[in-house]
Amino acid sequence: MEFTRAKSFLHEGLLQSFELTKYILKTNVYPRGPTPLKELREVTARHPGKLMSTAPDSGQLIGMLLKLINAKKTIEIGVYTGYSLLLTALSIPHDAMIIAIDPNKETYEIGLPIIQKAGVEHKINFIESQALPVLDILLQNLNNEGSFDFAFVDADKENYLNYHERLLKLVKVGGLIIFDNTLWGGTVAQPEEAVSEDRKESRRSIIEFNNSVSIDQRIEITLAPSGDGLTICRQIR
């Protein structure tokens, strides 16, 4: 049932194969996934903007990374219905916290009952706002510099470089910053004339971002081809 409901979303991934994506999810992602995440996937699949949700295989990778670095203080830019937010809240300790920023509280409230039922709402500080002003306010307090373990960005692509610069100040050395959709459906490797008009502007921003972080000596990077591409940055100085 879940595969049928999410078929249009799954086919949009980089694999461009529903059957192969279904195989990966069936054998690696869904078998031991928490029930609240399944419930939120089902709720989100009924929403017109379902394609904005974090891909389940990307979420699985993020959850493992959060546990590996024992993240306790995190930032999330771009919440939508809260799939990656719920995933983070389930992956970090009971006394950990997430600053979650999104200008649309209405979509966040779609997933909020599931977050509450999962018993993790106390970890979340949701801020209804554009992200840059919030990050700038955080940076006004010097105690916030280098105090975060982890950040996840899945918001307006045109600001990825702006987010990157601010998060490098907020996230500690050894911490992780992850950006979603950095392969933009594979269009980053296509000639511009082959890309649909509605994807061109964000594609240009993502290419600029990818080129910039590839030579940024402040970080180590790897690009995971799960979902729509995850760029994982580890701060080294």
Residue pairs with C-beta under 8 A, 6 or more apart in sequence:
2 30
2 38
2 41
2 42
2 45
3 10
3 22
3 25
3 26
5 42
5 45
5 46
6 41
6 45
6 50
7 18
8 50
8 51
9 45
9 50
9 51
9 53
10 18
10 21
10 22
10 25
11 17
11 18
11 21
12 51
12 185
12 228
13 21
13 55
13 227
13 228
14 183
14 185
14 186
14 225
14 226
14 227
14 228
14 229
15 21
15 24
16 186
21 57
24 57
25 56
25 57
28 57
28 60
29 56
29 57
29 59
29 60
30 38
30 56
33 56
33 60
34 90
34 118
36 86
36 90
36 114
36 115
36 117
36 118
37 56
37 59
37 83
37 86
37 87
37 90
39 114
40 81
40 82
40 83
40 86
40 111
40 114
41 53
41 56
41 83
43 81
43 110
43 111
43 114
44 50
44 53
44 80
44 81
44 83
44 110
44 111
47 81
47 107
47 110
49 80
49 107
52 80
52 154
53 80
53 81
53 83
54 62
54 83
54 84
54 87
54 154
54 180
54 227
55 226
55 227
55 228
57 226
57 227
58 180
58 224
58 226
58 227
58 228
58 230
59 83
59 84
59 87
61 224
61 226
61 230
62 84
62 87
62 88
62 91
62 152
62 178
62 230
63 87
63 88
63 90
63 91
65 150
65 176
65 178
65 232
66 74
66 88
66 91
66 92
66 150
67 91
69 149
69 150
69 174
69 175
69 176
70 93
70 149
71 88
71 91
71 92
71 96
71 149
71 150
71 175
71 176
72 92
72 93
72 95
72 96
72 97
72 149
73 96
73 97
73 147
73 148
73 149
73 150
74 88
74 92
74 96
74 97
74 98
74 99
74 148
74 149
74 150
74 151
74 152
75 98
75 99
75 100
75 101
75 135
75 148
75 150
75 151
75 152
75 167
75 170
75 171
76 84
76 85
76 88
76 98
76 99
76 100
76 101
76 151
76 152
76 154
77 101
77 102
77 131
77 151
77 152
77 153
77 154
77 155
77 163
78 101
78 102
78 131
78 153
78 154
78 155
78 156
78 180
79 85
79 100
79 101
79 102
79 104
79 107
79 108
79 126
80 102
80 104
80 107
80 108
80 154
81 107
81 108
81 110
81 111
82 100
82 108
82 110
82 111
82 112
82 114
82 115
83 111
84 152
84 154
85 98
85 100
85 108
85 111
85 115
85 124
86 111
86 114
86 115
86 118
86 120
88 98
88 150
88 152
89 98
89 115
89 118
89 120
89 121
89 123
89 124
90 118
90 120
92 98
92 123
94 123
96 123
97 123
97 124
97 125
98 123
98 124
98 125
99 125
99 127
99 134
99 138
100 108
100 124
100 125
100 126
100 127
101 126
101 127
101 129
101 130
101 131
101 134
102 108
102 126
102 127
102 128
102 129
102 155
103 128
103 129
103 130
104 128
105 126
105 128
108 126
108 128
112 121
115 121
115 124
127 134
131 155
131 159
131 163
132 159
132 162
132 163
132 166
135 163
135 166
135 167
135 170
136 166
138 144
138 170
139 145
139 166
139 169
139 170
144 170
145 169
145 170
146 169
146 170
146 171
146 172
146 173
147 170
147 172
148 167
148 170
148 171
148 172
148 175
149 171
149 172
149 175
149 176
150 171
150 175
150 176
150 177
150 178
151 167
151 170
151 171
151 175
151 176
151 177
151 178
152 177
152 178
152 180
153 160
153 163
153 167
153 177
153 178
153 179
153 180
154 179
154 180
154 181
155 163
157 181
157 184
157 202
157 205
157 206
157 209
158 201
158 202
158 205
160 179
160 205
160 206
160 209
161 205
161 208
161 209
161 212
163 179
164 177
164 179
164 209
164 212
164 213
164 233
167 177
168 177
168 218
168 219
168 235
171 177
171 235
172 235
173 235
173 236
173 237
174 234
174 235
174 236
175 234
175 235
176 232
176 233
176 234
176 235
177 219
177 232
177 233
177 235
178 230
178 231
178 232
178 233
179 209
179 230
179 231
179 233
180 227
180 228
180 229
180 230
181 206
181 227
181 228
181 229
182 188
182 206
182 209
182 210
182 223
182 228
182 229
182 230
182 231
183 189
183 206
183 223
183 225
183 228
183 229
184 199
184 202
184 203
184 206
184 228
184 229
185 199
185 228
187 194
187 195
187 199
187 203
188 203
188 206
188 207
188 210
192 200
192 203
195 203
209 231
210 231
213 219
213 221
213 231
213 233
214 221
216 233
217 237
218 235
218 236
218 237
219 233
219 234
219 235
219 236
220 233
220 234
220 236
221 231
221 232
221 233
221 234
222 231
222 232
223 229
223 230
223 231
223 232
224 230
224 232
